[in-house]
Amino acid sequence: MTPALLHQVIEEGRQQGLRFTALFEEERCVAIAGWRIVVNTSAIRKLYVDDLSTAAAERSRGHGATLLNALSERGRESGCHSIDLDSGVQRYAAHRFYLRERMNISAHHFSRHLD
């Protein structure tokens, strides 16, 4: 992703409620999550995690769990009924982490590429 595209996503996403929560060690960001509160007919109100990423050298040190716990608490405080995220089918290590963090595989996500 180019800096210009990232700026566009941040600006347009902000209008849709996109927020970021990051974990720092001293001055260095070690993990970050993009998230938003979503209201829809199936979940009523949920905290949706767009992205959860930990720096490669910082993985398996508890940073992802710390962020996920902080987002869960934010969701509770905001009246959400669940915290949801999508993960690519090829991301086996991420899936092990999410299952370890007591998340359930609760749906299949379908998509269609638009030209």
Secondary structure as UniProt FT lines:
FT   HELIX           3..15
FT   TURN            16..17
FT   STRAND          19..25
FT   TURN            26..27
FT   STRAND          28..40
FT   TURN            41..43
FT   STRAND          44..54
FT   HELIX           56..58
FT   TURN            59..60
FT   HELIX           63..77
FT   TURN            78..79
FT   STRAND          82..85
FT   TURN            89..90
FT   HELIX           92..100
FT   TURN            101..102
//
